[in-house]
Amino acid sequence: MKKTVIILAGILVVSLFLVGCAPAPATVYQPASPAQSVVSGSTGIIVSQQSLGLWVDGLGKTTGTPDVVLLTLGVESQQKTVAVAQKLASEAMNAVIQVLKGNGIADKDIQTSQFNIQQVTRWDDKQSTYIVDGYKVSNMVTAKIRDIARAGPIIDAAATAGGDLTRVNGIGFTVDDPTPYYKIAREKAVQYAMEKAKQIAQVSGIRLGKVIYISEGANYAPVVRENYAMKFSAMDAAAPVPTPISPGELEFQLTVQMVYEIN
């Protein structure tokens, strides 16, 4: 009886040893969709079908003529008190806005971009402290001028209305609808990526399969902006020579990324 128990115990130990030493079952990864990955819960390995092909990218560019001027202008007043500075700035700004509207700029195309009240100080060596000289109030708007040919005369009229308080902080150019330009850039980007893939395949001796993934990079509507500050005096505002405005051209660009199967 004791021998039987010993034999059974030995068989049980051997069985447990064999089970512990048995190899773990193989993990089979099913192909993922082009935009997905398979994640193994036990190993944490990420297998992406995208990484098994040929990755190429393409850049497409085109140019267009701006049809909108973005004009940032306003007024700036400095006085001994906030009340007086704000009063003068408000009067000048109202005059500027009336000129903008009088020249056909719609309310929706006039947006306040900055309003600031700033204390003006200077350092006094005798008292070893800052002395308040007054207060500066600035009020700026961004106006969309949809008739570029009128941009110069509008700037001149606004400068006259605001007088010495007028400030022009910048001017930029853009297009109201960039969609047609991006269609052209997108087509060029895809063609460039396809040509690049064919060249790589030819040089390396591989055979391209179908496209399994494609993505478009972030695009943006370009704005060419000239940042500068202008102050007008009464003489400058009354100058007979109109302000020249040259829109030039804008460049639109777009990128794509494509993945080909390799046969």
C-alpha positions, 0 to 999 in steps of 0.5 A: 500500500505504501509503495502504491502511494509513493508511486502515485505521488511521484507521477503527480510530481512529474505531471506538475513539472511537465505542465510548468515547463510546457511552452506558452501558447503562440500569440496569433496577430490578425491583420489590422485595418490600415488605421488600426493596431493590434495590441497584445494584452499579455505582452504589450506589443503593438503590431501595425499593418502600416509599418509593414509597407512603404511609407511616402509623403508628398508636398503640394504647393500653389499660389494665389492672389489675395482678395482680403486685406487685414488691417489692424489700426486704432488710436492711442491717447496719453494724458495725466488721468485715465478719464481724460485719456479714455475720453479722447481715445473713445472719441477718436476711435468712434471717428475711425470706425465711422470712416471704416463703415462709411467706406463699405466695411461691414460690422462683422468685418470690424473686430476689437483686437486690443484694448489697454489702459497702461500706467506711464511711469519714470524712475526718479533718482532723487526719490529712488522710486517710480513717478507716475507721469500719466496713463495711456489708453489704446484701442485697436481693431482688425478690419477686413477690407474686401476691396484691395484697391480701396485699402490705401484710401481707407487707411488715409481716411482713417488716419485723418479721422483719428488725427494724431492719435491714429496708430496702424499696427499691421497689415496682412493679406489673405483669401476669403475662400482658400478651398480651390487653392487647396484642391490644387495643392492636394492633387500635386501632393498626391501625385508627388507621393505616388511618383516618389513611391514608384521611384523607390520601388524601381531603385530597390527592386520591390513591387508595389501593392495597393495603397492601404493608408493615406492621411493629409497633414494640417493645412492652413490659410496663409496670411502674409502680415507686415508688422509695423507701427505708424503714427500720423500727424495732422500734416501726414494725414493731410498728405495728398499722396495716397498710401500704396498697397501691394498685395503680392501673392500667397503660397498655399501648401499641403502634405499627404502621407501614403502607405503602399503594400509591398508584394 
